[in-house]
Amino acid sequence: MAQGTRVWRIGAMLLVVVPAWLGAQQGRGANPFPGGTNEDGSLRPSAPVTRLFTQDAYTEYEILAPGSESFRIRFLPEETRAGATELVNATRGWSEGSGIEVYDPRTGKPLEFTYAQQGNDPESHAIRAKLPRPVPEGGIGRVLIYKTYKDARTYMMNGENIVWVRSLSGYRLGVVLPKGFAFVSSNVAAQLSTTASGQLKLAFANPSGQSNPVTVHARPSAVPMPATPFTDMFFDVIKTLYDLDAPETGAMKVEQTYSDFRKGANATLDVLGYLALQDLRVVDLDTATPLTVTKKGTVSVAALAVPITDDKQSAHLKITGTVKDGSYRVANGELVFERTLHGLRNTVLLPEGWELTGVSQSGTIGVYQGRRPFVALINLNGENQYKVTIRARKSR
């Protein structure tokens, strides 16, 4: 097993992790639109969007003390291939790395891992974390990775000021300053909060999941910084799929997955506060085991097989059911989906044979399995809920 103090040369992270939500939505065969650039620098088209949701990993970068040229990474990736026994985090050169720790998010207990060179490139290495159990059919494998990078190209000083620059290709991201520092500037639109330890934190999403150059300048500050009440909305892994049935039925299937970090022996099912789900089913995604749902007063809860007692723990849940409440209908020959949505990521999957004509909020547009249009909405404002209207017309 690799030790947490091993040092290697690593750099930009390349995830060898299959995204959740139906790997079958990946395009197959030769792709005539690979993206990238031509020799003259012009852009080449990328393939059409087919994934109902973008990548699921969360990454937080905590900038360490000035002069250390180092930052501590907290990384939460997933593996969805049924039967998989390990999760691979591949890396490549030009940074010094140390302090690897790998945990099972379900129990908070350490996991075995190895670290070795990949292929013939001496600068290319990978962490291979042994999953606590093979990924079950219908479940998801998770690990929690901590690691420290030292990179003078990323973290430098301008007098007493910190300058941190890095191309971040993750989807949900956080950047934390050392205690006693305040922001001079940040070139990404982000939520700003103060942690319980008095450190300033940026939280933001990169909807494309592609390379996103981030530059942060910060200076020493003696200003007291008490914790702010803002919740990092981008840490929330909640994602909800509204799978629309034929519009004349007014019915939709709902599937929501999320991780619950709240301590206790039960997970509170917040979704039932705004969605009256029929045929309710709750599954523990770590084991693909159905959970028992009971009422505690007016709140519905699911009993956890492993109570959450540690900050490294979480429960990874999938909630499914059906809804028929008038928010989805046909009006004057037009398909209308109109409701208040909650959380960061919501995808609305339309029936086959309809063409989108209007979406009131920002989102990406794609086609699932070559026949069903969808809208993947990204809630980048600070509110937990927002109203969305989607309209479509029947194809001729």
C-alpha positions as CSV (number, residue, x, y, z in Angstrom):
1,M,0.0,0.0,0.0
2,A,1.3,3.5,-0.8
3,Q,2.1,5.6,2.1
4,G,0.6,9.1,2.6
5,T,4.1,10.6,2.7
6,R,5.2,9.3,-0.7
7,V,6.2,12.1,-3.1
8,W,5.8,12.0,-6.8
9,R,5.6,14.3,-9.8
10,I,2.1,14.9,-10.8
11,G,0.0,17.7,-12.4
12,A,-3.3,18.2,-14.2
13,M,-5.8,15.6,-13.2
14,L,-7.1,13.2,-15.7
15,L,-10.0,11.2,-14.3
16,V,-10.4,7.6,-15.4
17,V,-13.9,7.6,-13.9
18,V,-17.1,6.8,-15.9
19,P,-19.7,9.5,-15.2
20,A,-22.9,8.5,-13.5
21,W,-26.3,8.5,-15.0
22,L,-26.3,5.9,-17.7
23,G,-23.0,5.3,-19.3
24,A,-24.9,4.2,-22.4
25,Q,-25.5,7.8,-23.3
26,Q,-21.9,8.0,-24.4
27,G,-21.5,8.4,-28.2
28,R,-20.3,5.2,-30.0
29,G,-18.3,4.6,-33.1
30,A,-16.1,7.1,-35.0
31,N,-16.8,10.7,-34.0
32,P,-16.4,13.1,-36.9
33,F,-16.5,16.1,-34.5
34,P,-13.7,15.5,-31.9
35,G,-13.4,19.1,-30.7
36,G,-10.0,20.7,-30.1
37,T,-8.3,23.0,-32.5
38,N,-7.0,23.0,-36.1
39,E,-3.4,23.7,-37.0
40,D,-4.3,27.4,-37.5
41,G,-5.8,27.6,-34.0
42,S,-9.4,27.7,-35.1
43,L,-11.8,25.5,-33.2
44,R,-13.1,22.2,-34.4
45,P,-16.7,21.2,-33.6
46,S,-17.2,18.8,-30.7
47,A,-19.7,16.0,-30.7
48,P,-23.4,16.8,-29.9
49,V,-24.4,16.8,-26.2
50,T,-25.7,13.4,-25.2
51,R,-25.1,13.2,-21.4
52,L,-28.1,13.9,-19.2
53,F,-25.8,15.3,-16.5
54,T,-22.2,16.6,-16.5
55,Q,-19.4,15.0,-14.5
56,D,-20.0,14.4,-10.8
57,A,-16.6,14.8,-9.1
58,Y,-16.2,17.7,-6.6
59,T,-12.7,19.2,-6.0
60,E,-11.6,21.7,-3.4
61,Y,-8.2,23.4,-3.4
62,E,-7.0,24.8,-0.1
63,I,-4.1,27.1,-0.6
64,L,-1.5,26.5,2.1
65,A,0.8,28.9,3.9
66,P,2.7,31.6,1.9
67,G,6.1,30.3,0.7
68,S,5.0,26.7,0.7
69,E,4.0,26.8,-3.0
70,S,1.5,24.1,-1.9
71,F,-2.2,23.4,-1.9
72,R,-4.3,20.7,-0.3
73,I,-6.9,19.0,-2.5
74,R,-10.1,17.3,-1.4
75,F,-11.5,15.2,-4.2
76,L,-14.7,13.2,-4.4
77,P,-14.9,11.0,-7.6
78,E,-17.3,8.2,-8.5
79,E,-17.1,4.9,-10.4
80,T,-20.3,3.5,-12.0
81,R,-19.1,0.4,-13.8
82,A,-20.9,-2.6,-12.2
83,G,-18.3,-5.0,-10.8
84,A,-15.5,-2.5,-10.7
85,T,-13.2,-3.1,-7.7
86,E,-11.0,0.1,-7.9
87,L,-11.2,3.7,-8.8
88,V,-8.3,5.2,-10.7
89,N,-7.2,8.8,-10.4
90,A,-4.5,9.3,-13.1
91,T,-2.2,12.3,-12.9
92,R,0.7,13.7,-15.0
93,G,3.9,15.6,-14.3
94,W,5.3,18.8,-13.1
95,S,4.0,19.0,-9.6
96,E,5.3,17.5,-6.4
97,G,2.7,15.5,-4.6
98,S,2.5,14.2,-1.0
99,G,0.2,13.4,1.9
100,I,-2.2,11.0,0.1
101,E,-5.1,9.8,2.1
102,V,-8.0,7.7,0.8
103,Y,-11.3,7.1,2.6
104,D,-14.6,5.2,2.2
105,P,-17.2,8.1,2.3
106,R,-19.8,5.6,3.6
107,T,-17.9,4.6,6.8
108,G,-15.1,7.3,7.0
109,K,-12.5,4.5,7.3
110,P,-9.2,4.5,5.3
111,L,-9.0,2.6,2.1
112,E,-6.0,0.7,0.6
113,F,-4.4,2.4,-2.4
114,T,-1.3,2.1,-4.6
115,Y,0.6,4.6,-6.5
116,A,2.6,3.7,-9.6
117,Q,3.9,5.0,-12.9
118,Q,1.5,4.6,-15.8
119,G,2.8,3.4,-19.2
120,N,6.2,4.5,-20.4
121,D,6.0,8.1,-19.3
122,P,8.0,8.6,-16.0
123,E,6.0,11.7,-15.3
124,S,2.7,10.0,-15.5
125,H,1.4,8.3,-12.4
126,A,-1.9,7.1,-10.9
127,I,-3.6,6.5,-7.6
128,R,-5.5,3.2,-7.6
129,A,-7.9,3.2,-4.7
130,K,-9.4,-0.2,-3.7
131,L,-13.2,0.2,-3.4
132,P,-14.7,-1.2,-0.2
133,R,-16.9,-3.4,-2.3
134,P,-17.4,-4.1,-6.0
135,V,-19.7,-1.6,-7.6
136,P,-23.1,-3.3,-7.4
137,E,-25.5,-3.3,-10.3
138,G,-27.6,-0.1,-10.0
139,G,-25.1,1.3,-7.5
140,I,-22.1,3.7,-7.5
141,G,-18.6,3.3,-6.1
142,R,-17.1,6.3,-4.3
143,V,-13.9,7.4,-2.6
144,L,-12.7,10.5,-0.8
145,I,-9.1,11.5,-1.7
146,Y,-6.9,14.0,0.1
147,K,-3.6,15.0,-1.5
148,T,-1.1,17.9,-1.4
149,Y,0.5,19.4,-4.5
150,K,3.6,21.6,-4.6
151,D,3.8,23.6,-7.8
152,A,5.8,26.9,-8.0
153,R,4.2,27.5,-11.4
154,T,0.7,27.5,-9.8
155,Y,1.4,29.1,-6.5
156,M,3.7,32.1,-6.3
157,M,4.2,35.3,-4.3
158,N,4.1,38.9,-5.4
159,G,5.7,40.6,-2.4
160,E,3.4,39.6,0.5
161,N,0.6,38.8,-1.9
162,I,-0.5,35.4,-3.0
163,V,-1.0,34.6,-6.7
164,W,-2.6,31.3,-7.5
165,V,-3.3,30.3,-11.1
166,R,-4.5,26.9,-12.4
167,S,-6.5,25.5,-15.2
168,L,-9.4,23.7,-13.5
169,S,-11.2,21.1,-15.6
170,G,-13.6,19.9,-12.9
171,Y,-17.3,20.7,-12.8
172,R,-17.9,21.7,-9.1
173,L,-15.0,23.5,-7.5
174,G,-13.9,25.4,-4.4
175,V,-10.8,27.5,-3.6
176,V,-9.9,28.3,0.0
177,L,-7.4,31.0,1.1
178,P,-5.0,30.7,4.0
179,K,-6.3,32.2,7.2
180,G,-5.4,35.9,7.4
181,F,-5.7,36.6,3.7
182,A,-8.3,38.5,1.8
183,F,-9.1,38.6,-1.9
184,V,-7.6,41.2,-4.2
185,S,-9.2,39.7,-7.3
186,S,-10.6,36.5,-8.8
187,N,-11.4,36.1,-12.5
188,V,-14.2,33.6,-12.1
189,A,-17.8,34.4,-11.0
190,A,-18.1,32.7,-7.6
191,Q,-19.9,32.5,-4.3
192,L,-17.7,33.9,-1.5
193,S,-18.0,32.8,2.1
194,T,-16.0,32.5,5.3
195,T,-15.5,29.1,6.7
196,A,-15.9,28.2,10.4
197,S,-12.1,28.5,10.7
198,G,-12.1,32.1,9.4
199,Q,-10.8,31.3,5.9
200,L,-12.3,32.9,2.8
201,K,-13.6,30.4,0.2
202,L,-14.7,30.7,-3.4
203,A,-17.3,28.2,-4.6
204,F,-18.3,27.9,-8.3
205,A,-19.3,25.6,-11.1
206,N,-17.8,25.1,-14.5
207,P,-20.8,23.9,-16.5
208,S,-18.8,22.8,-19.5
209,G,-16.5,20.6,-17.5
210,Q,-13.7,21.8,-19.8
211,S,-10.5,23.7,-19.0
212,N,-11.2,26.8,-17.0
213,P,-8.2,29.1,-16.2
214,V,-8.6,30.5,-12.8
215,T,-6.3,33.3,-11.3
216,V,-6.6,34.4,-7.7
217,H,-4.8,37.3,-6.1
218,A,-4.9,37.7,-2.3
219,R,-3.2,39.9,0.3
220,P,-2.6,39.7,4.1
221,S,-5.4,41.1,6.1
222,A,-6.0,41.7,9.8
223,V,-9.7,42.1,9.4
224,P,-11.7,39.7,11.6
225,M,-13.6,37.2,9.5
226,P,-16.4,35.5,11.3
227,A,-18.1,32.6,9.6
228,T,-20.8,33.6,7.1
229,P,-24.1,31.7,6.9
230,F,-23.7,30.8,3.2
231,T,-24.0,27.2,2.2
232,D,-21.7,26.1,-0.6
233,M,-24.3,25.3,-3.2
234,F,-21.7,23.8,-5.6
235,F,-20.6,21.2,-3.0
236,D,-24.2,19.9,-3.1
237,V,-24.1,16.8,-5.3
238,I,-27.9,16.7,-5.8
239,K,-29.2,16.2,-9.3
240,T,-32.7,15.5,-10.4
241,L,-34.0,14.0,-13.6
242,Y,-37.6,14.7,-14.8
243,D,-38.4,12.0,-17.3
244,L,-41.6,13.2,-19.1
245,D,-44.2,10.6,-20.2
246,A,-46.5,11.3,-23.2
247,P,-47.7,14.9,-22.5
248,E,-51.4,13.9,-22.7
249,T,-50.8,11.8,-19.5
250,G,-49.4,14.7,-17.5
251,A,-47.1,12.2,-15.7
252,M,-43.4,12.2,-15.2
253,K,-40.9,9.9,-13.5
254,V,-38.5,11.6,-11.1
255,E,-35.1,10.3,-10.1
256,Q,-32.9,12.2,-7.7
257,T,-29.5,11.3,-6.4
258,Y,-27.5,13.1,-3.7
259,S,-25.1,12.7,-0.9
260,D,-26.3,13.5,2.6
261,F,-23.6,14.6,5.0
262,R,-25.8,15.4,8.0
263,K,-24.9,13.3,11.1
264,G,-27.3,10.8,12.4
265,A,-28.8,7.3,11.8
266,N,-31.5,8.6,9.4
267,A,-31.4,10.6,6.2
268,T,-34.0,13.3,5.9
269,L,-35.8,13.2,2.4
270,D,-36.0,16.9,1.7
271,V,-37.3,16.2,-1.9
272,L,-40.6,15.2,-0.4
273,G,-41.1,18.7,0.8
274,Y,-41.5,20.0,-2.7
275,L,-42.3,16.8,-4.8
276,A,-45.3,14.6,-3.9
277,L,-43.8,11.4,-5.2
278,Q,-46.0,8.4,-5.7
279,D,-44.4,4.9,-5.8
280,L,-41.6,6.2,-3.6
281,R,-38.4,4.1,-3.5
282,V,-35.1,5.0,-1.8
283,V,-31.9,3.1,-2.5
284,D,-28.5,3.3,-0.9
285,L,-26.2,3.7,-3.9
286,D,-23.1,2.4,-2.1
287,T,-24.7,-1.0,-1.9
288,A,-27.8,-0.8,-4.2
289,T,-29.9,-1.7,-1.2
290,P,-33.5,-0.4,-0.7
291,L,-33.9,1.6,2.5
292,T,-36.9,1.7,4.8
293,V,-38.8,5.1,4.8
294,T,-40.7,6.2,7.9
295,K,-42.3,9.4,9.2
296,K,-40.8,11.4,12.1
297,G,-43.5,13.9,12.7
298,T,-44.1,15.6,9.3
299,V,-40.7,14.7,7.9
300,S,-39.9,11.5,6.0
301,V,-36.6,9.8,6.8
302,A,-34.7,6.8,5.5
303,A,-32.9,4.5,8.0
304,L,-29.2,4.3,7.2
305,A,-27.3,1.0,7.6
306,V,-24.3,3.0,8.7
307,P,-25.0,6.0,10.8
308,I,-23.1,9.2,9.9
309,T,-20.9,10.2,12.8
310,D,-17.7,11.5,11.1
311,D,-17.0,14.5,8.8
312,K,-15.6,12.2,6.2
313,Q,-18.9,10.2,6.0
314,S,-21.9,10.6,3.8
315,A,-24.8,8.6,2.6
316,H,-25.2,8.3,-1.2
317,L,-28.9,8.0,-2.0
318,K,-31.2,7.6,-5.0
319,I,-34.9,8.6,-4.6
320,T,-37.4,7.6,-7.4
321,G,-41.1,8.1,-7.8
322,T,-43.8,9.5,-10.1
323,V,-45.5,12.9,-10.2
324,K,-48.7,14.1,-11.8
325,D,-49.6,17.5,-10.5
326,G,-50.5,19.7,-13.5
327,S,-47.0,21.2,-14.0
328,Y,-46.7,19.1,-17.2
329,R,-49.4,19.4,-19.8
330,V,-50.4,20.1,-23.4
331,A,-51.8,23.6,-24.1
332,N,-53.0,24.5,-27.6
333,G,-51.0,21.7,-29.1
334,E,-47.8,22.8,-27.3
335,L,-46.0,20.7,-24.7
336,V,-45.5,22.8,-21.5
337,F,-43.4,21.9,-18.5
338,E,-43.6,24.6,-15.8
339,R,-42.6,24.2,-12.2
340,T,-40.2,25.5,-9.5
341,L,-37.0,23.5,-9.4
342,H,-34.7,23.0,-6.5
343,G,-30.9,22.4,-6.3
344,L,-28.0,22.9,-8.6
345,R,-28.7,20.4,-11.4
346,N,-32.0,19.5,-13.0
347,T,-32.4,17.8,-16.3
348,V,-35.8,17.6,-18.1
349,L,-36.0,14.7,-20.6
350,L,-38.8,15.2,-23.2
351,P,-40.7,12.4,-25.0
352,E,-39.6,11.3,-28.4
353,G,-41.0,13.3,-31.3
354,W,-41.0,16.8,-29.8
355,E,-38.9,19.8,-30.7
356,L,-37.9,22.4,-28.1
357,T,-39.2,26.0,-28.8
358,G,-38.4,27.7,-25.5
359,V,-36.6,27.4,-22.2
360,S,-36.9,30.2,-19.7
361,Q,-33.7,29.5,-17.8
362,S,-30.1,28.8,-18.9
363,G,-29.2,25.2,-19.7
364,T,-27.5,23.0,-22.2
365,I,-29.5,21.2,-24.9
366,G,-28.9,17.6,-26.1
367,V,-30.5,14.4,-27.4
368,Y,-30.5,11.3,-25.4
369,Q,-30.1,7.9,-27.2
370,G,-30.4,9.7,-30.5
371,R,-34.2,10.3,-30.1
372,R,-35.2,12.2,-27.0
373,P,-34.4,15.9,-26.5
374,F,-33.4,17.1,-23.1
375,V,-32.5,20.3,-21.3
376,A,-29.8,20.2,-18.6
377,L,-30.4,23.2,-16.3
378,I,-27.6,24.6,-14.2
379,N,-28.6,26.8,-11.3
380,L,-25.7,29.2,-11.0
381,N,-27.4,31.8,-8.8
382,G,-27.4,31.6,-5.0
383,E,-31.0,30.6,-4.7
384,N,-32.0,27.1,-3.9
385,Q,-35.2,27.3,-6.1
386,Y,-36.2,28.9,-9.3
387,K,-39.1,28.7,-11.7
388,V,-38.5,27.1,-15.1
389,T,-40.8,27.0,-18.2
390,I,-40.0,24.7,-21.1
391,R,-42.1,24.6,-24.3
392,A,-42.0,22.2,-27.3
393,R,-43.9,21.4,-30.5
394,K,-44.7,18.1,-32.1
395,S,-42.3,17.1,-34.9
396,R,-43.9,16.9,-38.3
